[in-house]
Amino acid sequence: MNNSPTRTGLPRRSAVRTRGQRLFAMAVAAGLTACINGPAIDLAPNYAPVQFVVPDSWHGASPFIEARPSDAALRADWWTLFDDPILNELEAQAMASNPDLQAAAERFVQARDEMMKARSELLPHAGIEFGMSNNRQSDNALFRGLGEPNRDASIATGGIASWEPDFWSAIRNRTRMEIYRAEERAADYGLARLSLQAEIAANYFALRGFDAQDAIYRQSIENYKRSLEIVYDQFTGLIGSGLDVARAEYLLSSTEAKELDIQGNRQVAEHAIAILVNRSPSTFAVAPVDELRVKPFTMPSSIPSKLLERRPDIAGMERQMAEANRAIGIARAAFFPNVSFRLDGGFEDNGFNLMRLANAYWSYGSYVSLPLFEGGYRRAQLQRAWAAYRETEDKYRATVLNAFREVENGLSLTSRLKAAAGRQDSAVGAALKTQNLTMELFKGGLISSLDLLYAQIATLSARIDEVQIKTALLKSSVELVRALGGGWNRTQLPTDEQIQPFDVFQYTGLDKPAPAGGIDVQTTTRRNRDLTGPFTPAHPRNR
């Protein structure tokens, strides 16, 4: 073993060296810890999030919400409530490759690094210097003494160290501000992810609504073609008039025009989904279906006070308020003396024989500054910091109120639209019955073509309205899920300790930090560059 005694009873040199290195590392670590956790006065006010008085229950009600509030939160994969495999696949692709979501993750990483930069000011800074010079004067230089050399060469090497003790916690508060800002970016990432999920679902249901409308128009066009044949036969048999033919042709052509408009809108919705899943629209397609399906489901409800914990935008705004609180401490610290220490030293010679005590030089000292009169500059900074903090309180309250509004809107809309969908189903049934009876009467010559035209238009409008109401119901249910937080919880935010991206003496594995708060980034050289197919990390174009 390396640390076994030799014959002389002394440890081997390698063991001594290892122990010395360990002792040195322990001493350095202890010194750095003392610099970070040394005695200091925190001038930031005591902080606690604002506590609001909120109602005990919601005003609105939704058919998708359980009647009795439950402590169970929405699932993170809330879109599976709709039981649509294609929607599930699109959501998974978007989570894996959406560029806006990945950019939000990178902003979180940058905020973590900004925290490390602020924290580094708590530690001593050290560096080394090396310089060489070789100068030659003109032989006829003014004031050059007789016999003096016309060349001067020097070599110098040394080091420099400085440290600013944080007596008034200005650096500590700046570091805490950056920690809170990183947590705010994590909340922003949660909001971006929830918004992306909701946008995918809303666009998908809009597309399915266009599919159903297109199917209705196709069916109506076939019926109108048969009606035109009947009217034309009556006209050629001198039973009907040319006016009847013109009315039937108008209805057919106008319906065909509406179908083309719906088809264009469907393609636009499909293109929007393609971009969200990192695909070029020309290489992306969702197979159409003929029916819009509204699957009954329930999701757990919570009391209004729980909303403050389950909305990422509320959590992000609260972190802004915490940042502003720390800024007050920084502004207060500016009224007190600032102290810094500096040490320089090294060797200088006109040759390469540097390591001689006679060639050594050094200097050390401290610097203390105390503001006396600056025309109100620091008082203005402090007053501004307090005003900025109160502004974040106002914004926080506005964010909470907006969250309550969105939930109440979602509850009211889903409730009314669910009832409207039921009524519209009845209207469609009545309209179809009327249309069939009118056609029979028209064939028997008992009514005019105008009555048939009105019946057919009313039936088409009722069926289109039915699809639009059900589409709005699906989209409003998505908005309700988003308003309730979509399965997000404040506990998903990274802790203060998780924000640090790397250790002070870590010099490897710096391509990206370890995930924090469930947020990770992709660092492959050609990530997500294939815009012609679903993203898979193993694909050669994404390596």
Residue, then its C-alpha position, 0 to 999 in steps of 0.5 A: m500500500n502506498n501509505s505503508p511505513t518504510r523501513t525507516g518508519l516514515p511514510r513514503r513520499s507519495a503518501v506525504r504528497t497525497r496527504g498534503q494535497r488533501l490538507f491543502a484542498m481542505a484548507v482551500a475549501a474551508g477558506l472559501t466556505a468562510c468567505i461565502n458564509g462569513p459574518a455579514i449584516d443582511l439589510a434586505p427587509n423580511y420577506a413573505p409572499v402576499q397573502f390574499v383573502v380569496p373566496d371559498s368556492w368558484h362561482g361558475a360550474s363545469p360539467f367536466i369538474e367533479a362536484r366536490p372539490s378534491d385535493a387531487a391535482l390534474r395529471a401532468d398529461w391532462w390531454t389524455l382525458f380526451d382519449d385521442p391517440i393522435l392528440n397524445e402523439l402530437e403532444a409528445q412530439a411537441m414536448a420533445s422538439n418544440p424550439d420555443l420550449q427548448a429556448a425557454a429551457e436555455r433561458f433557465v440555464q443562462a439564469r443559473d450561470e448568471m447566479m454563479k457569476a454573482r456568487s463568484e464575487l464572494l470569493p477571492h479572485a487570483g491570477i498570474e501575470f507575465g511580461m517581457s520588454n526589450n527597448r532600444q534608444s536612439d544613439n542621439a537621444l536627448f538627455r542620454g548620458l555618455g556611456e549609458p546603454n541604449r538597450d533595456a530588457s526586462i522580464a517579470t512574472g507575478g500574481i495578483a489577488s483581490w477580495e471584497p468582504d461582503f459585510w453588508s450582504a450586497i453581494r449575497n443579496r445580488t446572488r439571491m436575486e439571481i437565484y430567484r430569477a433562475e426560479e422565475r425562469a423555471a416558472d416561465y418554462g412551466l408556463a411555456r410548456l403548459s401554453l404549448q400543450a394547450e395550443i396543440a390541443a386547441n389547434y387540434f380540436a379546431l382542425r377536427g371541427f373543420d373536418a366535421q364541417d367539411a364532411i357535412y358540406r360534402q353530404s349536403i352537396e350530394n343532397y343538393k345535386r340530387s335536388l337539382e336533378i329533381v328540379y331540373d326534371q320538373f323544369t324539362g317536364l314543364i312542371g317546374s319553373g326556371l326560377d326553381v332551377a336557379r334557386a337549386e343551382y344557387l344553393l349548390s354553388s354557395t355550399e361548394a364555395k363554403e366547403l372550399d373555405i373550410q378546407g383552406n381553414r383546415q390546412v391553416a390549422e394543420h400548418a400551425i400544428a406542424i410548426l408546434v411539433n417542429r415540422s415543415p408544413s409541407t411534410f406534415a399531415v393529419a388524416p381527416v375524420d368525418e365526426l367530431r367526438v366529445k368524450p365525457f370526462t371529469m377532472p378534479s377541482s380544487i378550492p380557489s386558494k390552491l390556484l396560487e400553487r398551481r399556476p406557473d405564471i403566479a409562481g413566476m410573479e411571486r419570484q419577481m417580488a422576492e427579487a425586488n425585496r433583495a434589491i432593497g437590501i442592495a440599495r441600503a448597503a450602498f450607504f455603508p463603507n465598502v472594503s476591499f483587499r488587494l495583494d500583488g507580488g512577483f519577480e522582475d529582472n533584466g534576464f531569466n534569473l527571476m527566482r532570486l529574493a533580490n528580484a522579488y517585489w510585492s505590495y498589499g493594501s486595503y481600500v475603504s470608501l464611504p459615501l458622504f455627499e452625492g446629491g441624493y443619488r443613493r437615496a433615489q436608488l433606495q426609494r426606487a427599489w421600494a417603489a419597484y417592490r411595490e410595483t411587483e406586489d401590484k403585478y402579483r395581485a393583477t396576475v392572481l386576479n387574472a388567473f381567477r378570471e380565466v378559471e371562472n371564464g372556463l367554468s362558465l363557458t364549458s357549462r353553457l356550451k355543454a348545455a348549448a350542444g344538447r339543445q343544438d342536437s335537438a335543433v339538428g334533429a328537428a331541422l332534418k325532419t323538416q327538410n325531409l318532409t319539405m322534400e316530399l311535399f315539393k315532390g308532390g307539388l304542394i309547396s314551392s322550391l323556396d320552401l325547400l330552399y329555406a328548409q335545406i339552408a336551415t338544416l345545413s346551418a343547424r348542423i354547422d352550428e352543432v359542430q362549431i358549438k362542440t368545437a368551442l366546447l372542446k377548446s374551452s375545456v382546454e382553456l379551463v385545464r390551462a387556467l387550473g394549471g394543467g397539472w403543474n405545481r409549485t413544488q416542481l420549481p427547483t430549490d435554491e440549492q439546485i440552482q448552482p450549475f457546477d462546483v467552484f473547482q469543476y472544469t469538466g462536464l461543462d457543456k450543460p448543467a445537471p437538470a434542475g426542477g425537471i428542466d433539461v436541455q439538449t446539447t447535440t450538435r445537430r439537435n432537431r434539424d430534421l424538419t421532415g419527420p418526428f423528432t427522435p434523438a437517435h435519428p442520424r440528422n439529429r446527432 
